[in-house]
Amino acid sequence: MGQHPAEFLTGHMALIELQNISKSYDGELVLDEFDLKIKENEFITLLGPSGCGKTTTLRILGGFETPDTGKVLFQGQDITHLAPNKRQINTVFQKYALFPHMNIADNIAFGLKISKKSQDYINDKIKYALKLVNLSGYEKRSVDSLSGGQQQRVAIARTLAMDPEAILFDEPTSALDPELTLEILKVIRELAEEKMTMVIVTHEMNFAKDVSNRMIFMDKGVIVEETTPELLFTSTNQRTREFLGKYHDMA
C-alpha cells in the first residue's frame, strides 16, 4: 500500500493544499472528494489513465477551473476563486501558448508588463529566464523561427520570469519528438535540482521515476496510491501494476 499523505508532510505545513475537491463535467464525476498536499521544494508526478482527473487537478491548482465543492489553499489562505494571474502558481501547457506576433523577449515580458514591473526589472528577468532554459541571446528572435523544443523552453522561461512559488507542467513534451523531449526534460530536471516546487503530468516514466520525490497514481478521480517512486514501481496494488505494466521499460 502507498504511504498516507501525512507521512510526507511531518513537520512541514503544505505550500498548496486541495481539500475535499469534487468536480464534474456534464454530470460525469472527474474528481471525487480529492485531497492533495504539496510541500515546498517537492517534485510530484501525477500518473493515471486518460480521464482519471490529472489535468483537471492541475487546472484547479492553477486557477483555470473552479471545483464544484472543496477548497484550494496556498500557504493556508483560501485561493479557490482567485484568478490564475493572481496566483503564485504558474502553468506550462502541452501547447506552448506563445504569441506568434511577439518576439521572444515580449512573450516572456507579457505577464511582467501586466504586473506593472519596471522596464529594467523586466529586462533583467528576461535575461535570467532565458539563461535558465539555455536560450541566452534569443530575445529578438521570432516564435516561428524556433523549433518546438525551443518554443516550449520559451514557455518555461515566461513562467520562470514571474517568480512563481510553484510550477505545474501538463504533459509538456507530448507535442515533441523524442530528441526535443529530452531537451525539455533536461530543463525540468535542472529546475528540480534547484528545488523548485513542481507538479507534473507526464508519460515519461523513466524521467518521473528518476526526478520525483513523490508519485501519485490516480484512477476515476481518486488517489489509488501516493508514495515514493521506488515503492510505487514495486507496488503490489493490482490497479497500479496494471497501469505500469503498459510501459514495457518499467514492467
Backbone as CSV, one residue per row, in Angstrom:
resi,resn,N_x,N_y,N_z,CA_x,CA_y,CA_z,C_x,C_y,C_z
1,MET,0.842,-1.205,0.000,0.000,0.000,0.000,0.878,1.258,0.000
2,GLY,0.398,2.323,-0.570,1.132,3.574,-0.551,1.080,4.217,0.820
3,GLN,2.035,5.114,1.032,2.060,5.816,2.296,0.935,6.831,2.360
4,HIS,0.497,7.120,3.577,-0.518,8.145,3.768,0.111,9.502,3.511
5,PRO,-0.647,10.457,2.918,-0.076,11.769,2.627,0.587,12.428,3.826
6,ALA,0.045,12.251,5.017,0.592,12.912,6.197,2.042,12.513,6.445
7,GLU,2.411,11.312,6.014,3.770,10.850,6.247,4.791,11.674,5.467
8,PHE,4.347,12.325,4.397,5.245,13.134,3.590,5.367,14.550,4.141
9,LEU,4.486,14.921,5.055,4.398,16.315,5.471,4.683,16.502,6.949
10,THR,5.258,15.495,7.588,5.574,15.591,9.001,6.504,16.774,9.234
11,GLY,6.062,17.697,10.072,6.886,18.854,10.394,6.875,19.937,9.326
12,HIS,6.076,19.780,8.288,6.029,20.771,7.210,4.582,21.159,6.928
13,MET,4.300,22.447,6.955,2.991,22.889,6.506,2.963,22.818,4.985
14,ALA,1.854,22.415,4.433,1.744,22.337,2.978,1.839,23.730,2.371
15,LEU,2.580,23.837,1.254,2.591,25.081,0.494,1.242,25.259,-0.204
16,ILE,0.769,24.165,-0.797,-0.515,24.167,-1.514,-1.316,22.970,-1.030
17,GLU,-2.615,23.158,-0.897,-3.451,22.061,-0.439,-4.793,22.069,-1.178
18,LEU,-5.161,20.911,-1.673,-6.511,20.697,-2.186,-7.295,19.957,-1.103
19,GLN,-8.413,20.524,-0.709,-9.222,19.931,0.354,-10.595,19.518,-0.180
20,ASN,-10.831,18.220,-0.182,-12.169,17.692,-0.467,-12.723,18.214,-1.794
21,ILE,-11.882,18.171,-2.832,-12.244,18.727,-4.141,-13.083,17.730,-4.938
22,SER,-14.234,18.185,-5.391,-15.033,17.415,-6.343,-15.294,18.277,-7.569
23,LYS,-15.274,17.627,-8.743,-15.519,18.350,-9.983,-16.189,17.426,-10.986
24,SER,-17.266,17.898,-11.583,-17.978,17.129,-12.605,-18.052,17.936,-13.892
25,TYR,-18.056,17.229,-15.019,-18.314,17.830,-16.326,-19.482,17.081,-16.947
26,ASP,-20.526,17.817,-17.303,-21.705,17.209,-17.939,-22.215,16.004,-17.144
27,GLY,-22.233,16.162,-15.830,-22.777,15.109,-14.972,-21.822,13.961,-14.686
28,GLU,-20.619,13.991,-15.271,-19.645,12.930,-15.034,-18.628,13.390,-13.998
29,LEU,-18.522,12.639,-12.905,-17.619,12.995,-11.815,-16.173,12.728,-12.228
30,VAL,-15.346,13.784,-12.223,-13.947,13.673,-12.636,-13.021,13.628,-11.427
31,LEU,-13.305,14.417,-10.407,-12.590,14.357,-9.141,-13.607,14.127,-8.028
32,ASP,-13.305,13.189,-7.140,-14.266,12.739,-6.139,-13.693,12.937,-4.729
33,GLU,-14.059,14.074,-4.105,-13.591,14.389,-2.747,-12.074,14.188,-2.639
34,PHE,-11.384,14.849,-3.529,-9.945,14.673,-3.752,-9.147,15.559,-2.799
35,ASP,-8.162,14.979,-2.135,-7.274,15.718,-1.231,-5.833,15.579,-1.706
36,LEU,-5.086,16.677,-1.659,-3.678,16.643,-2.039,-2.937,17.739,-1.290
37,LYS,-1.787,17.396,-0.721,-0.914,18.374,-0.082,0.424,18.397,-0.813
38,ILE,0.887,19.605,-1.115,2.157,19.798,-1.810,3.028,20.667,-0.930
39,LYS,4.197,20.173,-0.563,5.070,20.989,0.273,6.132,21.685,-0.576
40,GLU,6.730,22.694,0.001,7.734,23.483,-0.702,8.905,22.597,-1.118
41,ASN,9.445,22.870,-2.312,10.613,22.170,-2.878,10.319,20.741,-3.299
42,GLU,9.075,20.355,-3.358,8.716,18.981,-3.706,8.449,18.862,-5.203
43,PHE,8.838,17.727,-5.779,8.545,17.417,-7.180,7.577,16.236,-7.176
44,ILE,6.354,16.488,-7.634,5.303,15.473,-7.621,4.907,15.131,-9.048
45,THR,4.786,13.846,-9.335,4.263,13.391,-10.623,2.884,12.783,-10.421
46,LEU,1.924,13.225,-11.237,0.587,12.633,-11.256,0.524,11.632,-12.404
47,LEU,0.184,10.409,-12.079,0.053,9.348,-13.076,-1.369,8.823,-13.077
48,GLY,-1.738,8.212,-14.194,-3.045,7.569,-14.250,-3.565,7.520,-15.669
49,PRO,-4.582,6.698,-15.895,-5.134,6.560,-17.248,-5.832,7.829,-17.701
50,SER,-6.044,7.939,-18.986,-6.759,9.081,-19.551,-8.123,9.215,-18.882
51,GLY,-8.456,10.450,-18.502,-9.752,10.696,-17.887,-9.808,10.494,-16.386
52,CYS,-8.638,10.227,-15.769,-8.642,9.938,-14.328,-8.686,11.202,-13.471
53,GLY,-8.475,12.381,-14.082,-8.556,13.623,-13.325,-7.238,14.358,-13.159
54,LYS,-6.165,13.900,-13.801,-4.846,14.523,-13.624,-4.846,15.981,-14.091
55,THR,-5.255,16.194,-15.341,-5.229,17.553,-15.888,-6.225,18.445,-15.164
56,THR,-7.361,17.915,-14.784,-8.331,18.701,-14.014,-7.723,19.139,-12.689
57,THR,-6.953,18.269,-12.062,-6.258,18.623,-10.822,-5.328,19.809,-11.058
58,LEU,-4.530,19.751,-12.131,-3.628,20.860,-12.447,-4.406,22.141,-12.729
59,ARG,-5.503,22.027,-13.453,-6.282,23.217,-13.825,-6.925,23.861,-12.599
60,ILE,-7.310,23.062,-11.633,-7.858,23.613,-10.388,-6.745,24.249,-9.558
61,LEU,-5.583,23.613,-9.515,-4.438,24.206,-8.814,-4.048,25.552,-9.441
62,GLY,-4.072,25.598,-10.772,-3.650,26.803,-11.483,-4.691,27.894,-11.557
63,GLY,-5.934,27.570,-11.227,-6.994,28.564,-11.250,-7.785,28.623,-12.539
64,PHE,-7.561,27.651,-13.435,-8.272,27.639,-14.715,-9.622,26.927,-14.627
65,GLU,-9.827,26.208,-13.539,-11.127,25.589,-13.252,-11.447,25.846,-11.783
66,THR,-12.734,25.956,-11.483,-13.197,26.099,-10.101,-13.873,24.802,-9.686
67,PRO,-13.522,24.244,-8.541,-14.162,22.996,-8.116,-15.637,23.207,-7.792
68,ASP,-16.407,22.147,-7.921,-17.823,22.206,-7.520,-17.925,22.308,-6.010
69,THR,-17.093,21.556,-5.325,-17.010,21.628,-3.870,-15.542,21.519,-3.463
70,GLY,-15.228,21.995,-2.269,-13.872,21.902,-1.752,-13.110,23.207,-1.871
71,LYS,-11.879,23.214,-1.362,-11.073,24.423,-1.294,-9.665,24.184,-1.845
72,VAL,-9.094,25.268,-2.380,-7.672,25.305,-2.734,-7.006,26.291,-1.788
73,LEU,-5.995,25.824,-1.049,-5.282,26.687,-0.112,-3.849,26.887,-0.582
74,PHE,-3.358,28.128,-0.436,-1.959,28.437,-0.702,-1.395,29.090,0.546
75,GLN,-0.388,28.457,1.130,0.172,28.918,2.404,-0.937,29.177,3.422
76,GLY,-1.919,28.289,3.412,-3.012,28.361,4.371,-4.141,29.304,4.010
77,GLN,-3.971,30.084,2.927,-5.002,31.039,2.515,-5.873,30.442,1.408
78,ASP,-7.168,30.693,1.487,-8.115,30.167,0.507,-7.977,30.937,-0.810
79,ILE,-7.555,30.236,-1.874,-7.414,30.874,-3.194,-8.342,30.213,-4.229
80,THR,-9.357,29.514,-3.747,-10.232,28.725,-4.626,-10.764,29.541,-5.801
81,HIS,-11.111,30.794,-5.543,-11.733,31.620,-6.589,-10.789,32.703,-7.117
82,LEU,-9.497,32.560,-6.821,-8.513,33.536,-7.284,-8.143,33.250,-8.737
83,ALA,-8.089,34.301,-9.549,-7.761,34.148,-10.974,-6.336,33.618,-11.144
84,PRO,-6.062,32.920,-12.262,-4.721,32.366,-12.485,-3.601,33.395,-12.369
85,ASN,-3.816,34.597,-12.935,-2.749,35.607,-12.929,-2.543,36.244,-11.557
86,LYS,-3.413,35.933,-10.611,-3.255,36.435,-9.238,-2.592,35.411,-8.331
87,ARG,-2.360,34.224,-8.841,-1.773,33.154,-8.036,-0.261,33.135,-8.180
88,GLN,0.399,32.555,-7.185,1.848,32.360,-7.252,2.170,30.955,-7.759
89,ILE,1.263,30.465,-8.597,1.369,29.140,-9.199,1.207,29.325,-10.703
90,ASN,2.201,28.952,-11.485,2.140,29.132,-12.933,2.126,27.781,-13.643
91,THR,1.504,27.761,-14.810,1.328,26.514,-15.559,2.049,26.570,-16.899
92,VAL,2.736,25.471,-17.233,3.313,25.272,-18.563,2.462,24.206,-19.251
93,PHE,1.847,24.573,-20.368,0.907,23.688,-21.049,1.605,22.842,-22.112
94,GLN,0.900,21.798,-22.574,1.484,20.966,-23.635,1.564,21.744,-24.945
95,LYS,0.631,22.650,-25.184,0.727,23.576,-26.315,1.352,24.862,-25.765
96,TYR,2.318,25.388,-26.448,3.197,26.389,-25.848,2.498,27.701,-25.506
97,ALA,1.391,28.013,-26.194,0.605,29.218,-25.915,1.438,30.497,-25.997
98,LEU,2.377,30.522,-26.946,3.154,31.741,-27.183,2.399,32.648,-28.159
99,PHE,2.695,33.938,-28.102,2.069,34.896,-29.010,2.921,35.006,-30.270
100,PRO,2.413,34.543,-31.418,3.244,34.500,-32.631,3.638,35.872,-33.150
101,HIS,2.867,36.909,-32.818,3.170,38.257,-33.323,4.194,38.990,-32.459
102,MET,4.597,38.356,-31.355,5.594,38.960,-30.459,6.913,38.210,-30.555
103,ASN,8.023,38.936,-30.370,9.301,38.240,-30.315,9.457,37.542,-28.960
104,ILE,10.575,36.869,-28.766,10.751,36.058,-27.564,10.739,36.925,-26.303
105,ALA,11.449,38.043,-26.355,11.506,38.931,-25.188,10.110,39.413,-24.802
106,ASP,9.313,39.799,-25.794,7.966,40.312,-25.495,7.052,39.211,-24.964
107,ASN,7.235,37.991,-25.456,6.469,36.871,-24.910,6.775,36.674,-23.426
108,ILE,8.063,36.700,-23.093,8.454,36.490,-21.703,8.001,37.659,-20.832
109,ALA,8.021,38.870,-21.389,7.687,40.075,-20.629,6.198,40.265,-20.421
110,PHE,5.367,39.510,-21.127,3.929,39.788,-21.158,3.316,39.890,-19.757
111,GLY,3.521,38.864,-18.940,2.934,38.871,-17.597,3.548,39.932,-16.708
112,LEU,4.827,40.203,-16.892,5.516,41.210,-16.087,4.982,42.612,-16.386
113,LYS,4.669,42.861,-17.657,4.107,44.170,-18.020,2.724,44.348,-17.418
114,ILE,1.929,43.288,-17.432,0.605,43.353,-16.813,0.735,43.646,-15.320
115,SER,1.802,43.106,-14.720,2.049,43.320,-13.287,2.701,44.677,-13.002
116,LYS,2.866,45.491,-14.069,3.378,46.862,-13.924,4.809,46.910,-13.384
117,LYS,5.627,45.936,-13.776,7.027,45.951,-13.382,7.791,46.974,-14.220
118,SER,8.895,47.477,-13.669,9.700,48.456,-14.398,10.404,47.782,-15.570
119,GLN,10.793,48.582,-16.567,11.438,48.008,-17.743,12.797,47.405,-17.394
120,ASP,13.517,48.032,-16.485,14.800,47.465,-16.056,14.597,46.105,-15.405
121,TYR,13.592,46.011,-14.554,13.276,44.735,-13.889,12.921,43.683,-14.937
122,ILE,12.091,44.079,-15.900,11.656,43.152,-16.954,12.852,42.667,-17.771
123,ASN,13.731,43.597,-18.152,14.912,43.217,-18.945,15.786,42.219,-18.186
124,ASP,15.979,42.460,-16.886,16.784,41.548,-16.069,16.140,40.167,-15.997
125,LYS,14.817,40.141,-15.852,14.105,38.870,-15.738,14.151,38.078,-17.047
126,ILE,14.067,38.790,-18.163,14.142,38.126,-19.467,15.494,37.432,-19.613
127,LYS,16.567,38.147,-19.308,17.910,37.560,-19.411,18.080,36.380,-18.458
128,TYR,17.601,36.556,-17.247,17.693,35.495,-16.224,16.948,34.246,-16.673
129,ALA,15.719,34.427,-17.152,14.881,33.279,-17.526,15.443,32.569,-18.755
130,LEU,15.911,33.329,-19.742,16.479,32.702,-20.941,17.756,31.932,-20.613
131,LYS,18.534,32.449,-19.687,19.745,31.729,-19.276,19.382,30.391,-18.644
132,LEU,18.331,30.371,-17.824,17.918,29.137,-17.149,17.500,28.050,-18.134
133,VAL,16.950,28.460,-19.264,16.497,27.465,-20.251,17.461,27.351,-21.429
134,ASN,18.661,27.875,-21.251,19.724,27.755,-22.265,19.360,28.394,-23.606
135,LEU,18.745,29.584,-23.523,18.412,30.319,-24.746,18.907,31.764,-24.667
136,SER,20.009,31.988,-23.996,20.562,33.352,-23.905,20.804,33.920,-25.302
137,GLY,20.430,35.189,-25.491,20.632,35.850,-26.769,19.487,35.699,-27.754
138,TYR,18.401,35.034,-27.333,17.275,34.795,-28.236,16.190,35.870,-28.139
139,GLU,16.452,36.957,-27.429,15.410,37.953,-27.155,14.669,38.427,-28.405
140,LYS,15.390,38.691,-29.473,14.779,39.314,-30.661,14.289,38.294,-31.695
141,ARG,14.488,37.031,-31.412,14.050,36.003,-32.366,12.522,35.935,-32.424
142,SER,12.016,35.524,-33.572,10.569,35.343,-33.709,10.192,33.937,-33.246
143,VAL,8.953,33.793,-32.825,8.465,32.492,-32.374,8.573,31.464,-33.491
144,ASP,8.225,31.880,-34.724,8.203,30.949,-35.857,9.599,30.443,-36.237
145,SER,10.635,31.137,-35.790,11.999,30.717,-36.138,12.518,29.617,-35.210
146,LEU,11.757,29.271,-34.180,12.212,28.309,-33.180,11.629,26.927,-33.408
147,SER,12.383,25.925,-33.003,11.860,24.557,-33.011,10.812,24.405,-31.911
148,GLY,10.075,23.302,-31.951,9.085,23.040,-30.914,9.701,22.989,-29.525
149,GLY,10.863,22.362,-29.424,11.535,22.289,-28.135,11.961,23.653,-27.628
150,GLN,12.441,24.497,-28.548,12.833,25.853,-28.160,11.609,26.674,-27.749
151,GLN,10.504,26.492,-28.464,9.284,27.204,-28.089,8.807,26.794,-26.700
152,GLN,8.902,25.508,-26.400,8.491,25.070,-25.074,9.436,25.627,-24.003
153,ARG,10.722,25.746,-24.343,11.664,26.347,-23.385,11.336,27.826,-23.153
154,VAL,10.899,28.521,-24.200,10.471,29.912,-24.021,9.241,29.962,-23.104
155,ALA,8.320,29.027,-23.286,7.134,28.980,-22.416,7.544,28.766,-20.957
156,ILE,8.548,27.922,-20.746,9.053,27.708,-19.389,9.735,28.978,-18.875
157,ALA,10.504,29.647,-19.745,11.164,30.899,-19.357,10.135,31.954,-18.959
158,ARG,9.052,32.040,-19.699,7.995,33.007,-19.373,7.428,32.736,-17.981
159,THR,7.271,31.469,-17.667,6.787,31.086,-16.340,7.812,31.451,-15.263
160,LEU,9.082,31.138,-15.509,10.132,31.412,-14.521,10.296,32.904,-14.263
161,ALA,10.083,33.722,-15.278,10.241,35.166,-15.129,9.261,35.750,-14.111
162,MET,8.164,35.061,-13.878,7.147,35.535,-12.941,7.472,35.178,-11.488
163,ASP,8.589,34.490,-11.273,8.990,34.081,-9.914,7.883,33.324,-9.178
164,PRO,7.312,32.299,-9.801,6.240,31.570,-9.116,6.775,30.765,-7.937
165,GLU,5.911,30.517,-6.981,6.259,29.635,-5.861,6.178,28.172,-6.289
166,ALA,5.380,27.903,-7.312,5.231,26.534,-7.814,4.925,26.575,-9.305
167,ILE,5.391,25.541,-10.022,5.123,25.415,-11.457,4.401,24.104,-11.709
168,LEU,3.376,24.170,-12.533,2.617,22.986,-12.945,2.956,22.708,-14.410
169,PHE,3.229,21.450,-14.720,3.529,21.043,-16.106,2.482,20.034,-16.559
170,ASP,1.735,20.399,-17.596,0.705,19.496,-18.120,1.218,18.848,-19.407
171,GLU,1.798,17.652,-19.269,2.351,16.911,-20.405,3.185,17.824,-21.312
172,PRO,4.245,18.429,-20.772,4.992,19.444,-21.534,5.742,18.913,-22.740
173,THR,5.866,17.581,-22.880,6.618,17.030,-24.020,5.735,16.267,-24.995
174,SER,4.416,16.292,-24.782,3.550,15.426,-25.601,3.519,15.830,-27.066
175,ALA,3.812,17.091,-27.373,3.780,17.552,-28.769,5.157,17.495,-29.432
176,LEU,6.140,16.904,-28.734,7.512,16.947,-29.215,8.019,15.575,-29.640
177,ASP,8.983,15.581,-30.578,9.619,14.317,-30.954,10.624,13.920,-29.867
178,PRO,11.140,12.684,-29.907,11.989,12.198,-28.806,13.198,13.075,-28.500
179,GLU,13.869,13.606,-29.534,15.058,14.428,-29.292,14.688,15.715,-28.557
180,LEU,13.594,16.357,-28.994,13.163,17.590,-28.354,12.603,17.317,-26.959
181,THR,12.007,16.139,-26.777,11.527,15.741,-25.452,12.675,15.720,-24.455
182,LEU,13.800,15.144,-24.850,14.968,15.096,-23.961,15.449,16.498,-23.606
183,GLU,15.341,17.402,-24.562,15.742,18.794,-24.362,14.913,19.440,-23.241
184,ILE,13.599,19.215,-23.278,12.718,19.808,-22.268,12.888,19.119,-20.917
185,LEU,13.021,17.804,-20.929,13.195,17.081,-19.667,14.483,17.506,-18.969
186,LYS,15.509,17.833,-19.755,16.769,18.309,-19.164,16.537,19.618,-18.416
187,VAL,15.764,20.525,-19.004,15.462,21.802,-18.347,14.678,21.558,-17.055
188,ILE,13.669,20.693,-17.123,12.855,20.425,-15.936,13.694,19.753,-14.849
189,ARG,14.573,18.857,-15.260,15.462,18.199,-14.286,16.354,19.243,-13.574
190,GLU,16.855,20.210,-14.341,17.699,21.246,-13.739,16.903,22.089,-12.744
191,LEU,15.640,22.362,-13.055,14.783,23.092,-12.116,14.535,22.266,-10.858
192,ALA,14.369,20.963,-11.037,14.178,20.075,-9.885,15.413,20.086,-8.985
193,GLU,16.581,20.129,-9.611,17.821,20.174,-8.830,17.951,21.480,-8.061
194,GLU,17.280,22.542,-8.557,17.254,23.823,-7.852,16.159,23.852,-6.784
195,LYS,15.468,22.739,-6.616,14.423,22.588,-5.584,13.204,23.473,-5.843
196,MET,12.894,23.702,-7.110,11.659,24.383,-7.456,10.481,23.462,-7.147
197,THR,9.431,23.987,-6.549,8.230,23.201,-6.286,7.500,22.973,-7.604
198,MET,7.285,21.703,-7.957,6.682,21.396,-9.252,5.740,20.208,-9.162
199,VAL,4.691,20.275,-9.968,3.774,19.143,-10.150,3.683,18.904,-11.645
200,ILE,3.888,17.658,-12.066,3.904,17.357,-13.497,2.977,16.194,-13.816
201,VAL,2.301,16.318,-14.947,1.606,15.188,-15.567,2.443,14.807,-16.773
202,THR,2.928,13.572,-16.796,3.797,13.138,-17.891,3.685,11.637,-18.085
203,HIS,3.986,11.197,-19.317,4.066,9.764,-19.610,5.527,9.319,-19.698
204,GLU,6.435,10.226,-19.391,7.865,9.895,-19.429,8.229,9.205,-18.114
205,MET,8.020,7.892,-18.064,8.109,7.163,-16.804,9.517,7.119,-16.217
206,ASN,10.512,6.898,-17.052,11.877,6.847,-16.544,12.266,8.179,-15.912
207,PHE,11.916,9.262,-16.579,12.197,10.596,-16.054,11.478,10.809,-14.726
208,ALA,10.187,10.492,-14.692,9.400,10.701,-13.475,9.953,9.895,-12.313
209,LYS,10.321,8.673,-12.592,10.873,7.808,-11.547,12.175,8.375,-11.003
210,ASP,12.952,8.977,-11.885,14.274,9.478,-11.531,14.226,10.777,-10.738
211,VAL,13.247,11.631,-11.037,13.259,13.008,-10.531,12.265,13.246,-9.387
212,SER,11.179,12.488,-9.357,10.106,12.769,-8.401,10.485,12.457,-6.961
213,ASN,10.008,13.311,-6.051,10.034,12.978,-4.625,8.854,12.085,-4.279
214,ARG,7.753,12.327,-4.978,6.522,11.597,-4.687,5.764,11.379,-5.986
215,MET,5.184,10.210,-6.114,4.371,9.892,-7.289,2.976,9.513,-6.816
216,ILE,1.993,10.025,-7.555,0.599,9.812,-7.183,-0.097,9.125,-8.351
217,PHE,-0.595,7.913,-8.095,-1.344,7.193,-9.121,-2.823,7.412,-8.876
218,MET,-3.492,7.985,-9.891,-4.915,8.313,-9.806,-5.725,7.410,-10.724
219,ASP,-6.956,7.162,-10.319,-7.902,6.446,-11.182,-9.305,6.831,-10.768
220,LYS,-10.135,7.170,-11.741,-11.541,7.501,-11.508,-11.715,8.593,-10.449
221,GLY,-10.827,9.614,-10.520,-10.999,10.789,-9.689,-10.531,10.679,-8.257
222,VAL,-9.854,9.600,-7.925,-9.336,9.436,-6.562,-7.875,8.985,-6.629
223,ILE,-7.178,9.133,-5.495,-5.807,8.658,-5.404,-5.812,7.185,-5.017
224,VAL,-5.216,6.364,-5.874,-5.098,4.937,-5.584,-3.876,4.693,-4.703
225,GLU,-2.750,5.305,-5.086,-1.511,5.186,-4.310,-0.744,6.488,-4.358
226,GLU,-0.059,6.780,-3.283,0.717,8.002,-3.148,1.970,7.651,-2.359
227,THR,3.118,7.618,-3.045,4.309,7.123,-2.367,5.559,7.549,-3.123
228,THR,6.706,7.035,-2.724,7.963,7.326,-3.412,8.017,6.552,-4.724
229,PRO,8.845,7.004,-5.689,8.958,6.253,-6.941,9.351,4.794,-6.722
230,GLU,10.304,4.568,-5.826,10.780,3.203,-5.582,9.650,2.284,-5.139
231,LEU,8.815,2.790,-4.230,7.726,1.956,-3.721,6.593,1.822,-4.739
232,LEU,6.357,2.896,-5.517,5.271,2.803,-6.498,5.588,1.760,-7.560
233,PHE,6.843,1.736,-8.030,7.203,0.820,-9.108,7.421,-0.614,-8.630
234,THR,7.320,-0.828,-7.327,7.329,-2.197,-6.789,6.015,-2.479,-6.073
235,SER,4.978,-1.710,-6.417,3.681,-1.829,-5.744,3.054,-3.208,-5.966
236,THR,2.327,-3.643,-4.955,1.550,-4.883,-5.083,0.089,-4.589,-5.399
237,ASN,-0.268,-3.303,-5.485,-1.648,-2.933,-5.816,-1.952,-3.337,-7.256
238,GLN,-3.009,-4.095,-7.453,-3.306,-4.653,-8.777,-3.536,-3.568,-9.826
239,ARG,-4.310,-2.517,-9.459,-4.616,-1.473,-10.431,-3.347,-0.709,-10.824
240,THR,-2.476,-0.444,-9.847,-1.214,0.236,-10.132,-0.353,-0.607,-11.059
241,ARG,-0.254,-1.897,-10.764,0.576,-2.783,-11.574,0.046,-2.905,-12.996
242,GLU,-1.271,-2.930,-13.150,-1.872,-2.986,-14.488,-1.476,-1.753,-15.298
243,PHE,-1.535,-0.591,-14.650,-1.206,0.653,-15.345,0.270,0.696,-15.712
244,LEU,1.140,0.417,-14.754,2.580,0.482,-15.002,3.031,-0.590,-15.985
245,GLY,2.309,-1.710,-16.009,2.657,-2.802,-16.912,2.550,-2.451,-18.372
246,LYS,1.816,-1.370,-18.674,1.681,-0.913,-20.067,2.974,-0.270,-20.574
247,TYR,3.820,0.092,-19.644,5.096,0.709,-20.022,6.174,-0.360,-19.927
248,HIS,6.506,-0.970,-21.069,7.335,-2.159,-21.073,8.689,-1.951,-20.407
249,ASP,9.189,-0.719,-20.449,10.511,-0.493,-19.863,10.463,-0.466,-18.327
250,MET,9.246,-0.424,-17.784,9.099,-0.417,-16.328,8.414,-1.672,-15.831
251,ALA,7.975,-2.526,-16.738,7.190,-3.700,-16.332,8.024,-4.676,-15.523
